[in-house]
Amino acid sequence: MGVIRVFDYIYYRVFYIYKNKWKDSTPGAYATSLVTLLQSLLFFVIPIFVYSAFSGTKVTVDKKYYIVAFVFFFVFNLFRYQKVTNYKNLAQVWDKEENVKRQKRGVYVVLTIILTLATFLALVTVLGKINRGEL
C-alpha cells in the first residue's frame, strides 16, 4: 500500500466513523483535517525536529512556514477528497474488506494517529528542555 493510500484509508475510516457511528453532518471536514494534521506532522514538522534533536543544530523555522505547510496539505487534501477521489469511491474499495482485516487495519489507524502525536509531543518536550539548557 503506497503512502497516499494509507492516508486515503485513514480518511475513509475517520469519515466512516463520523458519518455512521456518530451521525455527524460534516464527516469530511473531520477526516480532511485529521489527514492534514498527520501529513503536516509526518512530512514537515517531525523531520525538522528530529534533525534538530539528533544533529545538535538549533533549527529555527518561522511560524509562517508551518502555516504554509499546513495550508498546502489542507488544500491538497481538500482537492483530493472532493475532486480526485471521494468517500464513495473509497467505500467501494474498502467496504467489503474482511472483518478481521478491517479490525487489524483499524488498530493500525489508531496507532498511526497516537504514535504521530506522541512523537511530536515528545520531540517538542525534549527540544524545549534542550533549548532551555535543562538537558
NORCOR-V684191 format. One record per backbone hydrogen bond with DSSP energy under -0.5 kcal/mol. CO is the residue of the C=O (numbers start at 1). NH is the residue of the N-H. E is the energy in kcal/mol with one decimal. If there is no record, write none. Layout:
# NORCOR-V684191
CO;NH;E
CO;NH;E
This chain:
# NORCOR-V684191
2;6;-1.7
3;7;-1.7
4;8;-2.2
5;9;-2.4
6;10;-2.2
7;11;-2.6
8;12;-2.8
9;13;-2.7
10;14;-2.6
11;15;-2.8
12;16;-2.6
13;17;-2.3
14;18;-2.5
15;19;-2.6
16;20;-3.0
16;21;-0.7
17;21;-1.2
17;22;-2.1
18;24;-3.3
26;29;-0.6
26;30;-1.1
27;31;-2.4
28;32;-2.7
29;33;-2.1
30;34;-2.4
31;35;-2.4
32;36;-2.4
33;37;-2.5
34;38;-2.6
35;39;-2.5
36;40;-2.7
37;41;-2.4
38;42;-2.9
39;43;-2.6
40;44;-1.4
40;45;-2.2
41;46;-2.8
44;48;-1.1
45;49;-2.3
46;50;-3.1
47;51;-2.4
48;52;-2.4
49;53;-2.8
50;54;-2.6
51;55;-2.2
52;56;-1.1
57;59;-0.7
58;60;-0.6
59;61;-0.5
62;65;-1.6
62;66;-0.9
63;67;-2.2
64;68;-2.7
65;69;-2.4
66;70;-2.5
67;71;-2.9
68;72;-2.7
69;73;-2.5
70;74;-2.5
71;75;-3.0
72;76;-2.7
73;77;-2.7
74;78;-2.9
75;79;-2.7
76;80;-2.7
77;81;-3.1
78;82;-0.7
79;82;-0.7
79;83;-3.0
79;84;-1.2
80;85;-3.2
86;90;-2.3
87;91;-3.0
88;92;-1.7
89;93;-1.1
90;94;-2.4
91;95;-2.7
94;97;-1.2
98;102;-2.7
99;103;-2.5
100;104;-2.3
101;105;-2.6
102;106;-2.2
103;107;-2.1
104;108;-1.8
105;109;-2.4
106;110;-2.3
107;111;-2.8
108;112;-2.5
109;113;-2.2
110;114;-2.7
111;115;-3.2
112;116;-2.1
113;117;-2.2
114;118;-2.9
115;119;-2.5
116;120;-2.2
117;121;-2.6
118;122;-2.7
119;123;-2.6
120;124;-2.4
121;125;-2.2
122;126;-2.7
123;127;-2.8
124;128;-2.1
125;129;-2.0
126;130;-2.5
127;131;-2.8
128;132;-1.5
129;134;-2.7
129;135;-0.9
130;133;-1.2
